[in-house]
């Protein structure tokens, strides 16, 4: 069933997380199915809040994934093609179960409406989610051997989370949620009321611009760390070229509640391919 399940995972990724799917197109063919399965698993748990009626059913779904990884209960777990593809990838490359469990645990935050309290908590959340995906992808490219140090994954994951939440600020705030560090917003005089009402202000622009500058710093550190990696591992980090473009687009967008312009798929593929050629 593994081959069909890996194909299913790739299709699910293409439908549910377009940018990560496009980033897999520049990967070596042998590693692509496993990394796509990893990303598709992430896309599934990242979307749980939008598919359930409240935190409790969301918790149940996250627990299902946790049990699937540990082999507790759910004897028919392999009948789920996405779980089958993930477990096949975990077994083939020896991916650490604990790391994936921490990713699942971090996603519990998504189920509730508590604001992201501060920068340290945000960076921890990004590290357990986005950074983990980069690190495990590099491990797959390394044929299952750990990749140290993890600076490239750490910095790029935080940058990706910051840029993603800047771009989605309007959509997420319309749900009554604050996923960027509340401490930065509060320090600039921003109130929850104005965020949830979609009101722009100098303080809000200043706060989000500070987050954008932090993202610039993480991108710079990620770029330097990627350059120090063996060329065979760099394809795991090709998404940096998309993130750089998306951050610039956000910075040129005057309405922080509006969705910034994004490149067409063919432009993204061209950027990824060119970056990959330069970083061989």
N, C-alpha and C positions, 0 to 999 in steps of 0.2 A: 504493500500500500504506500510505501514511502515515496516512490516516484510520483504517483498521482497526488499525494498530499503536498509535496513540494511544489508541484505545478499549481495546486489550489492556493497555496500560500502566496506565490508570486502574483497570481491574479488578484487575490484579496489586497495585497499591498498596492498594486497598481490602482485599485479603485479607492482605497482608503487613506493612503499616504503618498501622494503623487511625487513629492520631492525626493523622499527616500527611495521610492521605486526608480526614479530617473537616475539617482546616484548609483544604483546597483548595475546600471547598464555599462558602466566603465570598469567594472570589476572583472578579474579573471573568471572565465567561464566555470571553472571547477568550484570556485568558492561562492559564486552568485546564488545558487539555490539555498544554501545554508544561511547566508546573510539575509536574503529575502525572507526566509522563514522567521528569523529573529526579529526583523523589522515588522513583519505582519503580526506577530504576537504582540509587539509593543502597540501597534495601531489598534488592535482589538481591545487591550485593557485601557488605552488612553481614551477610547470612545465609550467606555462603560457608562459614565454618568449620563450621556446623551441618550442611552438606550433603556435606562431603568427609571422607575417611578420615584426612587428615593435612595438614601444611603444604604438601607438594610439590604435590598436586593443587589446593590452594587457590591457590598461586602461579601455577599454569598458568591457572586461571580468571581471576585478576586480570590476567595478561598478555594473555589473550584480549580483555578489555575495553580494555586499553591499546592493543592493536593495532587494535581496532575504531575507536577515536577517531582514530588517526593514519593509518588507511588501509593499514597494512602487512599484507599477506597476507589470509587469510580473505575471499576474493572473494565468498563467499556471506553475509557478515555481515548484509546487509540482509534476509536470510531470517529472521533472528531478530527478531520483532516488537518486543521491548523495545529492542534496539539500533537498530532502524529508527526507533522513536519518539524515542529520545535524539538520534540523528544529525539527524533532521529538526528537532528543537528547537534543537540547536547551530547548524545552518545558518540557521535562520529568525531567530534572535536574536543571532547572532555571539558565542555564549558562548565564553570562552577555553578552548581545549583544555588548556593547561598547568595551569589551575586544577583541571580534572576529573582530570587525571593525578596531581596532588598528592593529591587525594581518594583515588584508587585506591591510591597509594603509602602513605598513612597507614593504610589498612585492612590492610596487611601485618602490622601489629602484632597484629591480631586472631587471626592464624593460629597464634601461638606462645603459650607459657605464661609468658613472662617477665612479672614484675609491672611495673605502671606506676611508674617510678622516683620521680618527684617532681611537684610542682605545675606547674612550667614545662613539662615534657614533656606532661602531661595537657592543659594549656591549648593547647599547640601541636597536639596530636592533635584536640582539639575544634574548634580553629580551621580545620583542614584538612578536617574532616568536617561537623559540624553547622553551623558558621558559614558555610561555603562554600555550603551549600544555601540559607540565608537570603539571602546576598548575591546569588547567581545568580537566585533567585526575584524579588528586587527589581529586578534587571536586566531580567528578562522583563517585569515590570510597567512598566518604563521603556522598553519597546519596543526593548531591546537596548543602550541607552545605559548606560555604567557609572554606578554609584551611589556617590558619595563624600560624606562619609567613610563608612567601614564600621563605625562604632562600634555601631550597633544590631545588626547581624549578628554582630559579634565577641562582644559581651557575651551576647546571647541564645543563641548557639550554645554557649558555655561553660556557661551556666546549664542549658541543655537536656541537655548531656552529663552534668553533675554530677547533676542530678535523675534522669535515666534510670538512671545507674549506682547511685545510692543505692537506687532502687526495685528494681533487679535484683540487688542485692548478694548475696542468698541464692542465686539461680539461678546467677550467675556464679561465686561461690565454690565451689559444688558441682561445678563443672567444673574446679576446681583453678586458678582464675585470679583475679588481683587487678587490677582495672581502675581503681581509685581510687588517688591518689598514695600509694605505699608510705612515703614519707618522713613523711607526716602520721600514718599508722598506727603506724609504728615509733617516732616521737617520743612517742606515748602508751602505749608499752609493749606494743603488740599484736604477737603472733607469727603467722607463717603457719599454724602448727599449729592454733591456736585458731580461726582463720578457716575453715580447711578442715574442721575438726571441727564447725563450726556452734555454737561456744561464745560466748555473750554475756559481755561484761565491761564494767566501767566505762571502761576505756581505749578499747575499741572504740566504745562509745557516744560518748565524748568526741571521738574522731577523726572519726567520721562526722558528728557535730554541727558540727564545725569546717567540714567540707566543705559542709554545709547552709547555714551562715552565709556562706560564700563565694558560694554560689549565690544567696542573698538579695541580696548586694551586686551581683552581675552582673545580676540581674533589675532592680534599682533603676536601674542605669546604662543598661540596655537600654530601660527605660520612658522615661527622660529623652531618650535618643537618638531613639527612635521618634517622640516628640512633636515633634521638630525636623524630621522628614521631611515632604515633601509628602504630602497626604492620599491621593494616588493610589498611593503606594508602601506605605502602612502595612498593607494587607491581607496582605502577605508575612510580617508578624510577628504575626499574630493568635494564633499558638500560645502566646504569652506568657500568655494567660488560662488555658490548660489547665495550663501549667507551674506557675503560682502556686498553683493548687488542688492539684495533685499534690504539691508540696513541703509544703504544710500537712498533707496527709494523711499523708505520710511522717513528719513531725515529731510527729504524734499516735499513731504506731504504736510500741508498746513493744518489739516483736521485730524487730530489724534484718534478720533472715534471712527474715522472712515478707513476702509480697507485700502492700503496703498496699492499702486499698480504693480503687477508682477509680470515677468517675462513669459512668453509663450514657451511651450514645451521644447520646441525645436531650438530656441535660443539657449535654454537651459542645457540641453543635450550638447550643443556646440561648446558652451562654456566648460562643461564637465570634461568633454573630450580633449579640448585644448589644454586644460589644466593637467589632465592626466599625461598627455604627451610631454609637456614641459617638466613633469615631475617623475619621469621614468628613471 
